């Protein structure tokens, strides 16, 4: 029940958080390790791609490609449901308490493994562009590295690689059917 109450009170990123991720994005851009598709995108699209790439990078850069796609799809899936009150990838990623890496110092948030960072960017571009791919999570809105004590109130729990995936029941997501 605590998990559900926390999720139902999740607020979108606020102005201070927006400034924080924009500062992080400025530092990432200055580091010069952006793939061409991100460099050439509009600033708005660039921000969405960087939020997605950073989330995949910090959550599962050492995982398999399928694990990485799964984390990306969870991020996108949250935008589909009113309970998350997020209209952008950045609002999902930077919502209070959703991803632990967003609480680290900016220095710790800067990607340090170039090859992994480049790969995460490529995945982010494809996810944001909406390229035809199957969602390996079957619409999951949550993931966690351990099942013990996690996921009360969530349905359709299953494992992909090292993480467990699940979603809120339909009525709690604000769906009408």
C-alpha positions in Angstrom: 0.0 0.0 0.0 2.9 2.4 0.7 4.2 1.9 -2.8 0.9 2.7 -4.3 0.4 5.8 -2.2 3.9 7.0 -3.1 3.2 6.4 -6.8 -0.2 8.1 -6.8 1.3 11.3 -5.3 4.2 11.4 -7.8 4.5 15.0 -9.1 6.0 16.0 -12.4 9.4 17.6 -12.5 9.2 21.1 -11.1 11.1 24.2 -12.2 14.1 23.6 -9.9 14.5 20.1 -11.3 14.1 21.3 -14.8 17.0 23.7 -14.2 19.0 20.8 -12.7 18.6 18.5 -15.7 19.2 21.4 -18.1 22.5 22.1 -16.2 23.3 18.4 -16.5 22.5 18.5 -20.2 24.7 21.5 -20.7 27.6 19.6 -19.1 26.9 16.5 -21.2 26.9 18.6 -24.4 30.2 20.3 -23.3 31.8 16.9 -22.8 31.4 16.4 -26.6 30.4 12.8 -26.7 27.0 13.1 -28.4 26.0 11.0 -31.4 25.1 13.0 -34.5 21.3 12.3 -34.2 21.3 14.0 -30.9 23.6 16.8 -31.9 21.4 17.7 -34.9 18.1 17.5 -33.0 16.1 20.5 -31.8 16.9 21.5 -28.2 13.5 20.1 -27.0 14.1 16.7 -28.7 17.7 16.7 -27.6 16.5 17.1 -23.9 14.1 14.2 -24.3 16.8 12.0 -25.8 19.4 12.9 -23.2 16.9 12.2 -20.3 16.2 8.8 -21.8 19.9 8.0 -22.6 21.0 9.1 -19.1 18.2 7.0 -17.5 19.2 3.9 -19.5 22.9 4.6 -18.8 22.6 5.0 -15.0 19.9 2.3 -14.5 21.3 -0.5 -16.6 24.4 0.3 -18.8 26.0 -3.0 -17.8 23.0 -5.1 -18.7 22.1 -6.8 -21.9 20.6 -4.9 -24.8 17.2 -6.4 -24.0 17.6 -5.2 -20.4 18.4 -1.7 -21.6 15.5 -1.6 -24.1 13.2 -2.7 -21.2 14.2 0.2 -19.0 13.7 2.5 -21.9 10.2 1.2 -22.5 9.2 1.5 -18.8 10.2 5.1 -19.1 8.0 5.6 -22.1 5.1 3.5 -20.7 4.8 5.8 -17.7 3.9 8.7 -20.1 0.8 6.8 -21.2 -0.9 6.8 -17.8 -2.4 9.7 -16.0 -1.3 8.5 -12.6 2.3 9.5 -13.4 1.3 13.0 -14.6 4.2 13.2 -17.0 4.0 14.5 -20.5 7.6 14.1 -21.4 10.4 11.7 -20.8 12.2 14.3 -18.7 9.2 14.6 -16.4 9.2 10.8 -16.0 12.9 10.6 -15.3 13.1 13.6 -13.0 9.8 13.0 -11.0 10.6 13.0 -7.3 11.9 9.7 -6.0 11.5 7.6 -9.2 15.1 7.0 -10.2 17.8 7.1 -7.5 20.6 8.4 -9.8 18.7 11.7 -10.2 19.6 12.4 -6.5 23.4 12.1 -7.1 25.7 15.0 -7.6 25.9 16.4 -11.1 29.5 15.2 -11.3 28.3 11.6 -10.6 25.6 11.9 -13.2 28.0 12.7 -16.0 28.6 9.5 -18.1 32.1 8.2 -17.7 32.0 5.1 -19.8 32.1 6.3 -23.4 31.2 3.1 -25.2 28.2 2.5 -22.9 27.2 6.1 -23.2 27.2 6.1 -27.0 25.1 2.9 -27.0 22.6 4.3 -24.6 22.2 7.4 -26.8 21.5 5.2 -29.9 18.8 3.4 -28.0 17.3 6.7 -26.7 17.1 8.1 -30.2 15.2 5.0 -31.4 12.9 5.1 -28.5 12.1 8.8 -28.7 11.6 8.5 -32.5 9.0 5.8 -31.9 10.7 3.3 -34.2 8.8 0.1 -34.5 10.0 -2.2 -31.8 8.3 -4.7 -29.6 8.1 -3.6 -25.9 9.8 -6.5 -24.1 8.0 -5.4 -20.8 4.5 -5.8 -22.2 3.6 -2.3 -20.9 5.3 -2.4 -17.6 5.6 0.8 -15.6 8.0 -0.4 -12.9 11.2 -2.3 -12.6 13.5 -3.3 -9.7 16.6 -5.4 -9.2 15.1 -7.5 -6.5 11.7 -9.1 -5.9 12.0 -9.3 -2.1 9.6 -6.8 -0.6 9.0 -5.1 -3.9 5.9 -4.8 -6.0 3.0 -5.0 -3.6 -0.1 -4.0 -5.6 1.7 -4.5 -9.0 0.6 -7.0 -11.5 2.2 -9.1 -14.3 5.5 -9.5 -12.6 8.2 -11.2 -14.6 12.0 -11.1 -15.0 14.1 -9.8 -17.9 17.8 -10.3 -17.2 18.7 -9.0 -13.7 15.5 -7.0 -13.2 11.9 -7.6 -12.3 9.2 -5.8 -14.3 5.5 -5.1 -13.4 2.7 -2.6 -13.8 -0.1 -1.1 -11.8 -3.5 -2.6 -12.3 -5.5 -0.8 -15.0 -7.9 1.0 -12.7 -5.1 2.5 -10.7 -3.4 3.8 -13.8 -6.4 5.9 -14.6 -7.6 3.8 -17.5 -11.3 3.5 -18.2 -11.3 -0.1 -19.5 
